[in-house]
Amino acid sequence: MVPMMTFFRSLGPGLLYAGAAIGVSHLVQSTRAGAEYGFQLIWVILVANVIKYPFFEIGPRYTVATGKSLLEGYRELGRSAVILYLLITAGSMFIVQAAVTVVTAGLAAHIFKIEIPLWVISSGLLVICGGVLALGRYKLLDKSMRLIILTLTVSTIIAVVSAFSSPASSTVGPLKQFDWSDAASIAFLIALVGWMPAPIDISIWHSLWTIARKRQDGHLPSMRDAIRDFHVGYWGTTFLAVCFVSLGALVLYGSGEALSPRAATFAGQLIELYTKNLGPAFFVIIAIAALTTMFSTTLTVLDAYARSLRHALMVLRHGTDPELSTDQDDSRSKHYWFLLAALIAGSLVILVFFLESMRALVDFATSIAFLTAAILAYLNVRVMSKANIPEEHRQGPIARGLGIVGLVFLLLFSFYYVYVRLST
């Protein structure tokens, strides 16, 4: 048996996946699901994670089997596949980065009692994240994420165990039942499932982080190690989603508390409600869990957008990425830094001028992610099926079957989403 610390040090892209995935979808959406409907929607979250599993797993599997990134696989399908990815990313990246950053800033302001505009705090956070990427590049990102995810996991588990040990009075207010015929309830469900566990394009980020890890180690991991690393990140993310639903159900469900629809306000309100119901001693635990959740997302998303955009542009232009054959990390490229600076600048423009419209902007970004999920999932499956990969490195029959079910599910749910939006 591999010693625990050796095993933990061997993890890499899987934890970065978790850092990117565990954000607004967990801290805000999953907690809200528990707060409003108790444990009623846990099965929906589990089903969503199981059905989407094959599309995310293709990221590390394809890269280890071929030595190429998933975007290079897209390019082999045709230039239009890469262009489509660029359009999807360009249409949402500034909004997504601004959204996760402002929630992190709202938490920091609440925890440390900082009374300055959120866009100023957000600027500081983006500078800090940029500094982490500048100083340590992938290596520091990889190492820091292990500490962040470990802290997040331990503090969240402590909070959940404490909530189960001394749940708040859940009969103060009315106990709400999920209404499958109510348009508002369905809209919330779609928002919850749309980013659960994460947008499909994180499979591309995972692929690129796997290549970055190769440069650090000097070789690609074995397929067994890569999939094990992925499983830790993926199912760990699923487990934490259940934890946040449980916290909402045990602490907030039926409490009669009105939750703010604004993510940054909601995040601060969340800490106060947990502290009120579990006791002041849990302020630090909840604060650490919430802040590490959002900081990990802010950091990993910032790196991933710049890394994937740089790579996509190279692949679109050359058919491959010349820098992938060198030992130089993407984050040493001038193109990476230009795109990183552009991402920070664009996110700050949104935070300065459109902060009051953030909810509408996030709804727009969520809609893009949800409606394009089936497209990216299909491209992932196509890349894997067309690649010249030994049979032992391909997905098994269960994963392939789940992929078919998942594609049908995403398509039908997308049509239903459009129907609900048009009818409300």
C-alpha positions in Angstrom: 0.0 0.0 0.0 1.3 3.4 -0.9 2.0 5.5 2.2 -0.6 8.3 2.6 1.9 11.2 2.2 3.5 9.7 -0.8 0.1 9.1 -2.4 -0.9 12.7 -1.6 2.3 14.1 -3.2 1.6 12.0 -6.3 -1.6 13.8 -6.9 -1.6 16.8 -9.3 -4.1 17.6 -12.1 -6.9 15.9 -10.2 -6.6 18.3 -7.4 -6.4 21.3 -9.8 -9.6 20.0 -11.3 -11.2 19.9 -7.8 -9.9 23.4 -7.1 -11.5 24.7 -10.3 -14.8 22.8 -9.9 -15.4 23.4 -6.2 -16.6 27.0 -6.3 -19.9 28.8 -6.8 -21.6 25.5 -7.7 -20.7 24.0 -4.3 -20.5 26.9 -1.8 -23.5 28.8 -3.2 -25.6 26.5 -5.3 -25.2 23.2 -3.4 -25.7 25.0 0.0 -28.7 26.8 -1.4 -30.2 23.4 -2.6 -29.9 22.1 1.0 -31.2 25.3 2.5 -34.3 25.4 0.4 -35.1 21.8 -0.1 -33.2 19.8 2.6 -31.8 16.5 1.3 -34.3 16.2 -1.5 -31.9 17.1 -4.3 -28.8 15.0 -3.3 -29.8 12.2 -5.7 -29.9 14.8 -8.5 -26.4 15.9 -7.8 -25.2 12.3 -7.6 -26.9 11.4 -10.9 -25.4 14.5 -12.6 -21.9 13.5 -11.5 -22.3 9.9 -12.6 -23.7 10.8 -16.0 -21.0 13.5 -16.7 -18.2 11.3 -15.6 -17.1 9.9 -19.0 -16.7 13.3 -20.6 -14.4 14.6 -17.8 -12.4 11.3 -17.6 -11.6 11.6 -21.4 -9.3 14.6 -20.6 -6.5 12.8 -18.7 -7.2 9.5 -20.5 -6.7 10.9 -24.0 -3.6 12.9 -23.0 -1.8 9.9 -21.4 -2.8 7.6 -24.2 -1.6 9.9 -27.0 0.7 12.4 -25.5 -1.5 15.2 -27.0 -3.9 17.7 -25.4 -7.6 17.3 -25.9 -7.5 20.5 -28.0 -5.1 18.9 -30.4 -7.7 16.1 -30.7 -10.3 18.8 -31.5 -8.0 20.1 -34.2 -7.9 16.7 -35.8 -11.7 16.8 -36.1 -11.3 20.1 -37.9 -10.5 23.8 -37.3 -14.2 24.5 -36.6 -14.0 22.5 -33.4 -11.2 24.6 -32.0 -12.9 27.8 -33.2 -16.1 26.7 -31.4 -14.2 26.2 -28.2 -12.6 29.6 -28.5 -16.0 31.3 -29.0 -17.5 29.5 -26.1 -14.6 30.5 -23.9 -14.5 34.1 -25.1 -18.2 34.4 -24.4 -18.0 33.5 -20.8 -14.5 33.8 -19.4 -14.6 37.4 -18.2 -17.9 36.9 -16.5 -16.9 33.6 -14.8 -13.6 35.0 -13.6 -15.3 38.1 -12.3 -18.0 36.1 -10.6 -15.7 33.7 -8.7 -13.4 36.6 -7.8 -16.1 38.8 -6.4 -17.5 36.0 -4.3 -14.0 35.4 -2.9 -13.7 39.1 -2.3 -17.1 39.2 -0.5 -16.0 36.4 1.8 -12.6 38.1 2.5 -14.4 41.4 3.3 -16.8 39.7 5.6 -14.2 37.6 7.4 -11.6 40.3 7.9 -14.0 43.2 8.3 -12.7 45.1 5.3 -14.8 48.1 4.4 -13.7 49.0 0.9 -15.4 48.4 -2.4 -15.5 44.8 -3.6 -13.8 45.6 -6.9 -10.8 46.9 -5.0 -10.5 43.7 -3.0 -11.1 41.7 -6.2 -8.2 43.6 -7.8 -5.9 42.6 -4.9 -7.0 39.0 -5.1 -6.3 38.9 -8.9 -2.9 40.4 -8.3 -2.1 37.9 -5.6 -3.2 35.0 -7.9 -1.2 36.5 -10.7 1.8 36.7 -8.4 1.5 33.0 -7.4 1.5 32.0 -11.1 4.4 34.4 -11.9 6.6 33.2 -9.1 6.0 29.5 -9.1 4.2 28.8 -12.3 2.7 25.3 -12.5 4.9 23.9 -9.8 3.8 26.3 -7.2 0.2 26.1 -8.4 0.4 22.3 -8.0 1.9 22.4 -4.5 -0.3 25.2 -3.2 -3.5 23.4 -4.4 -2.6 20.3 -2.3 -2.6 22.4 0.8 -5.7 24.4 -0.2 -7.7 21.3 -1.0 -6.6 19.5 2.1 -7.6 22.5 4.3 -10.9 22.8 2.5 -11.7 19.1 2.9 -10.8 18.9 6.5 -12.6 22.1 7.5 -15.7 21.1 5.5 -15.9 17.6 7.1 -15.5 19.0 10.6 -18.4 21.4 9.9 -20.6 18.7 8.5 -19.9 16.3 11.4 -20.6 19.2 13.8 -23.9 20.0 12.0 -25.0 16.3 12.2 -24.1 16.2 15.9 -26.1 19.3 16.8 -28.4 20.2 13.9 -30.2 23.5 14.1 -33.9 23.5 14.8 -35.4 22.7 11.4 -39.0 23.3 12.3 -38.9 27.1 12.8 -40.1 27.9 9.3 -42.1 26.0 6.6 -40.4 22.9 5.1 -40.3 23.5 1.4 -40.9 20.6 -1.0 -39.4 20.6 -4.5 -42.1 21.3 -7.1 -41.4 19.6 -10.4 -44.1 21.6 -12.1 -42.9 25.0 -10.9 -40.8 27.0 -13.5 -38.7 28.8 -10.9 -37.9 25.5 -9.2 -36.9 23.9 -12.5 -34.8 27.0 -13.4 -32.9 26.6 -10.1 -32.4 22.9 -10.7 -31.0 23.6 -14.2 -28.6 26.1 -12.7 -27.5 23.6 -10.1 -27.0 20.7 -12.5 -25.5 22.9 -15.3 -22.3 23.6 -13.3 -22.3 20.3 -11.3 -19.6 19.2 -10.9 -18.2 21.8 -13.4 -18.5 23.0 -17.0 -17.4 20.3 -19.5 -14.5 22.5 -20.7 -12.6 21.7 -17.5 -11.8 18.4 -19.2 -9.6 20.4 -21.6 -8.0 22.2 -18.6 -7.3 18.9 -17.0 -5.6 17.7 -20.2 -3.3 20.7 -20.3 -2.5 20.4 -16.6 -1.5 16.8 -17.2 0.9 17.9 -19.9 2.3 20.6 -17.5 2.8 17.9 -14.9 4.7 15.9 -17.5 7.1 18.8 -18.0 7.6 18.9 -14.2 8.2 15.2 -13.8 9.9 14.5 -17.1 7.3 11.9 -18.2 3.6 11.3 -18.4 2.0 9.3 -15.6 0.9 5.8 -16.2 -2.7 5.4 -17.2 -3.4 3.8 -13.8 -1.9 6.7 -11.9 -3.6 9.4 -14.1 -7.0 7.8 -13.7 -6.5 7.4 -10.0 -5.5 11.0 -9.7 -8.6 12.0 -11.7 -10.8 9.8 -9.5 -9.5 11.5 -6.3 -10.4 14.9 -7.7 -13.7 14.0 -9.4 -15.3 11.9 -6.7 -13.8 14.1 -4.0 -15.6 17.0 -5.7 -18.8 15.0 -5.6 -18.3 14.2 -1.9 -17.9 17.8 -1.1 -21.0 18.8 -3.0 -22.9 16.4 -0.8 -21.2 18.0 2.2 -22.4 21.4 1.2 -25.9 20.2 0.6 -25.9 18.6 4.0 -24.7 21.8 5.7 -27.5 23.7 4.0 -30.0 21.1 5.0 -28.9 20.7 8.6 -28.2 24.3 9.4 -30.6 26.4 7.2 -33.5 24.2 5.9 -36.7 25.3 7.6 -34.9 28.0 9.6 -37.1 30.7 8.1 -34.0 32.7 7.1 -34.2 34.7 3.8 -31.1 34.0 1.7 -29.8 36.8 -0.6 -29.9 36.1 -4.3 -26.5 37.9 -4.7 -23.6 35.4 -4.5 -21.2 37.7 -2.7 -23.8 38.7 -0.1 -25.0 35.1 0.2 -21.5 33.9 0.9 -21.0 36.3 3.8 -24.6 35.6 5.0 -23.7 31.9 5.0 -20.9 32.3 7.5 -23.1 34.3 9.8 -25.9 31.7 9.7 -23.5 28.8 10.3 -21.9 30.6 13.2 -25.4 31.5 14.6 -26.6 27.9 14.4 -23.5 26.0 15.2 -21.9 28.4 17.7 -19.2 31.1 17.6 -16.5 28.5 17.9 -17.2 27.3 14.4 -16.7 30.7 12.8 -13.0 30.0 12.0 -13.8 26.5 10.5 -16.6 27.7 8.3 -14.6 30.8 7.3 -11.6 28.7 6.3 -13.8 26.2 4.4 -15.6 29.0 2.5 -12.6 31.1 1.7 -10.3 28.2 0.6 -13.2 27.0 -1.6 -13.4 30.2 -3.5 -9.7 31.2 -3.5 -8.8 27.8 -5.1 -11.4 28.4 -7.8 -10.2 32.0 -8.4 -6.6 30.8 -8.8 -7.1 27.7 -10.9 -9.6 29.3 -13.2 -7.2 32.3 -13.9 -4.4 29.9 -14.9 -6.7 27.6 -16.9 -8.3 30.3 -19.0 -4.9 31.8 -20.0 -3.3 28.4 -20.5 -6.1 26.9 -22.6 -6.6 30.1 -24.7 -2.8 30.3 -25.5 -2.8 26.6 -26.4 -6.0 26.8 -28.5 -4.6 29.7 -30.6 -1.4 27.8 -31.2 -3.3 24.7 -32.2 -5.6 26.7 -34.5 -2.6 28.4 -36.2 -0.1 25.5 -36.4 -2.2 22.4 -36.1 -0.3 21.6 -33.0 1.4 23.5 -30.2 5.2 23.9 -30.9 5.9 24.7 -27.2 4.5 21.3 -26.1 7.6 19.6 -27.4 9.8 21.7 -25.2 10.5 21.6 -21.4 9.1 25.2 -21.1 5.9 25.5 -19.2 3.0 27.4 -20.8 3.2 30.0 -18.1 6.7 31.1 -19.3 5.2 32.1 -22.7 4.7 35.7 -23.5 1.3 34.8 -25.0 0.3 33.3 -21.7 1.1 36.5 -19.8 -0.6 38.7 -22.4 -3.8 36.6 -22.1 -3.6 36.5 -18.3 -3.3 40.3 -18.2 -6.2 40.6 -20.6 -8.3 38.2 -18.5 -7.6 40.2 -15.3 -8.3 43.5 -17.1 -11.6 42.3 -18.6 -12.7 40.8 -15.3 -12.0 44.1 -13.5 -14.0 46.1 -16.1 -17.0 43.9 -15.4 -16.5 44.3 -11.6 -16.1 48.1 -11.8 -18.9 48.9 -14.2 -21.3 45.9 -14.1 -21.1 44.7 -10.5 -24.8 45.4 -9.9 -25.7 43.3 -12.9 -23.5 40.4 -11.8 -26.4 38.1 -11.2 -27.7 38.6 -14.8 -24.2 38.2 -16.2 -23.6 34.9 -14.2 -27.0 33.6 -15.5 -25.8 34.4 -19.0 -22.5 32.6 -18.4 -24.3 29.6 -16.8 -26.6 29.5 -19.8 -23.6 29.3 -22.2 -22.0 26.6 -20.2 -25.2 24.6 -20.0 -26.2 24.9 -23.6 -22.8 24.1 -24.9 -22.2 21.2 -22.5 -23.7 18.6 -25.0 -21.5 20.0 -27.8 -18.3 19.8 -25.9 -19.3 16.3 -24.5 -19.9 15.1 -28.0 -16.5 16.5 -29.2 -14.8 14.7 -26.4 -16.4 11.4 -27.3 -15.6 11.9 -31.0 -12.0 12.7 -30.2 -11.6 9.5 -28.1 -13.4 7.3 -30.7 -11.3 8.6 -33.7 -7.9 8.5 -32.0 -5.5 5.7 -32.7 -5.5 4.4 -29.1 -4.7 0.9 -27.9 -7.9 -0.9 -26.7 -6.5 -1.2 -23.2 -6.3 2.6 -22.9 -9.9 3.2 -24.1 -12.9 3.7 -21.9 -14.6 0.5 -20.8 -18.1 -0.5 -21.9 -19.7 1.0 -18.8 -18.1 4.4 -19.3 -19.0 4.3 -23.0 -22.6 3.4 -22.2 -22.8 6.2 -19.6 -21.4 8.6 -22.3 -24.4 7.8 -24.6 -26.9 8.2 -21.7 -25.1 11.4 -20.7 -25.3 12.9 -24.2 -29.0 12.2 -24.5 -29.5 13.6 -21.0 -27.6 16.8 -21.8 -29.5 17.3 -25.1 -32.9 16.8 -23.6 -32.1 18.9 -20.6 -30.8 21.7 -22.9 -34.1 21.7 -24.8 -36.0 21.7 -21.6 -33.9 24.6 -20.3 -34.7 26.6 -23.4 -38.4 25.8 -23.0 -38.4 26.9 -19.4 -36.5 30.2 -20.2 -38.9 31.0 -23.0 -42.0 30.2 -21.0 -41.1 32.4 -18.0 
